[in-house]
Each structure stands twice: as C-alpha cells, then as structure tokens.
Amino acid sequence: MAVATKIVLQDLLALTQNNLRSAEHFQKASIDSLNWKQNSESWSVLECIEHLNRYGDFYIPEINDKISKAKHNRSETFNSNWLGSYFSKSVAYNDQLKKMKTFASMNPLNSDLDMQTLEKFIKQQHQIMALLERSKTVNLDKTKTAISITKLVKLRLGDTFRVLIHHNDRHIKQAEKTWKAAKNQ
C-alpha cells in the first residue's frame, strides 16, 4: 500500500523525537535506578538503551552510506514490501508484546554501563533525525540497505528506517516500564 513519503518521514521523525525525549528524561535519574533489574535475566534501563546503541552502530553508518550513494531521486510515495512490513511489525511495540530472542552480539545482559550509554543513544537519535532529513531527496523504495543479521538480505530504505525506529520505540517503552518499577522499589 502506497503512503506519501512526506507522511512516512514525518511519522518516523516524531517517533524518534519521542525516543530522544525519553532518553533525555532518563539522564535525570540516578545511575542505581538506571541499572536496576527486576531479575537476573531481565534488562535494566541502560541495558535496553545499550541494545539499541548496538543496532544503531550498524544501521546509522549503513543508512548514511546508502543515502550518499543513492542513484534514484525522491518519490512522492513509499511502498513497503512484505519483508519490510514483516520486520517492522515484528519489532514494533504493542500491548501484547511477545518476547523475542536477541542475537548474542546484541544482548547487553550484565554489561557494565554508565551515563555514556545514554549520551551515545541521544547522539544516535540526532544522527537518525539528520538521516531522515537527508532521505527526503532519495527514493525510499529503490534505495536498499543491508540488515544487521545478514548482508545478503536488502530492505528498502523506508522499511529500514521503520524497523530501526520502531525497534527503538519498543525498547524505550521497555526501559520506561523498568524505570517505573525501579522507582517503586
């Protein structure tokens, strides 16, 4: 289903701005509350953020490179395909969230984390916002990016943004719930 490119980018920018505000709000918290966990297998606020930083470390340079090398000019509409829709829906937040297994390299469980984790995430959100702005000049359908699990599979740039930003939103909401529980301890 075709959606106006402008609307897609506006929605993703708004979601990124919300994620950024949440991270900035976490900066006001104590390091103890940010490292608090409900149990030994759950993630702390900072572990949620570190998980996102690890994905950002892959996707931000990948997106930047593909925008820089894009050969196709902007289109008025964006058409997600079945693969992009599948990945985007699978990582998006919803009330009936099912737990997903994460790759070992992306699992921050029991990492030694501090406020620099938040600072890095905040920097990444600014980079994502700049990439969204730059992407207004390229075709979100015809510009393709690799995905973190394999470079053999390519997603449309619009879908890559959707996956990255919806994944960020999912774990920001997880971090918010964890922080709320930590404050009630």
N, C-alpha and C positions, 0 to 999 in steps of 0.2 A: 504494500500500500504506500503510495507516494505521499510524502509530507513536505511542506515547504521547508527548504533548507534553513531559512531565517528562523523559523519556529523551533526547529530541532536544536540549532545552536543557542538560541535564547534560553530554552529549557535546560540545556546542559550547563550553560553559564550560571543560571540561577541555582541549580543543584550544587555546583562547585562553590559558589559563594556561600551557600548554607553550610557546606562541609568546612569551609575555611572559618566561618564564624564559630562553629562548634570547637574546632581546634584552638582557636584564639581564646575561647572560654576556658578550655582545659588548662591553658597556661596560668590561670589564676589559682589553680588547685595545688595542693601540696603534693610533693613527689611520692609520699606514702600512699595517698589516695589514688594516685595515677598508677601505682604498681600493685595495688590491692587486687586480689583474685578471690572468686567465690570458692574455688577449689584448685587443686594442683594441676588439673587438666584444662581449666578454663584460662582465657586470656585476660590480662589486665588491660586498662585503657591504653597504656603505652605499647603493649604487645599488639593490640588491634591496629594502632597507628603504624607501628613498625612493619606489620604485614602489608599495609598499604604503601609504605615507602618502598618496600622491595619490588612491588609491582610497578610503582612509579619509576623506579630506576631502570626498568626495561622499557615501559611504554613511552615515557616522555622523550627519550632520545630517538626511539623508533618513529614516533609520530612526527617529530621535528625533521628527521631525515626525509621522510616520505613527503611532507609538505614542501620541503626545499626542492625536491626532485620532481614534483608533480608536473605532469605534461598536459593535464586536462583542466580547462577553465571551469569556473563555478557553474553549477546547475541550479535552477530555481527550486528543484525538488530533490529530496533524498528518498531512495527506495532501499529499505533494509531487505536482506535476503533471509532465507530460512535459517542459515547458520548463525548469522549475526543476531537475529531475533532470539534464537535458542540460547546463545551465550548471554545475551543481555538479560533475558528473563531469568536465567538460572542464577545470576549473581545479584539481581535486583532485590531490594528489601521488600518483604511483605509480612503480614502479621503471622502467617503460618510458616515461618522460616524453618526450613529443614537444614540440619547441619550438613556441611559439605566437608569432605576430606580435602586438606590442602597439601600441596607438594612440600616435601621436607625442606627444600631450599627457601620456601616462602613462609615456613612456620617459625614464628618468633618465640615459641613457648620457652620460658625460663631464660630469656635473654636478659642481659644486664643493660637496662635502658634508663635514660635520664631525659631532661628537658630538651636536649638536642634532637631527640626523636620528633617532638612536636615542631620544633623550629624547621626541621627538614620537610615535614609534611606541609607546613604552611608555605614554605618556599615552592614546593611542588605544586600546590594549588594555584599559586600565582603564575607558574610556568604553564599549567593547563589552561588557565584563562587566556594567557597570551597566545597559546596554540589555537584555541577556539577562535580567537580574533583573526589570526593568520589564515585559518582554514576557510574563511569567508571567500577567499579568492580561488579556491581549488574545488574540484568535483569530489564530493564526499562518496560517490558511488564508484568512480573509476580509479581513485587513488586508493591503493591497497597497502595494508601493513601486515607484518608477521604477528603471530600471537606468542605469548610467553611460553606456552607448552611445547611448541614446535614451530620452526621457521617454514615448514612445508605448507602449513595452512595459512591462508591470507584472508583477512577480513577487510571489508570496505571501511574506509576511514571513519565514516559516520558511525558505523557499528563499533569500531574500536573505541571511539570516544564514549559511546553509550555503555559499553562493557566496563571501561575504566572508571567512569564517573558513577555509574550505578553500583559498582563494586565498592567504591569509596563510600558512598552513601550507606550501603548495607553495614559496613564495619564501623562507620561513625555512629550509627544508631546502636550498634552493639556496645561500643565504647561508652555511649551516653547511659545505657542501661547499667553497665558495670559501674560507672562512676556514681550513679544514683544509689546503687546498692552499697557501695563503699561508704558513702556519706551516712547511710543508715546503720552502719556498724557501730 
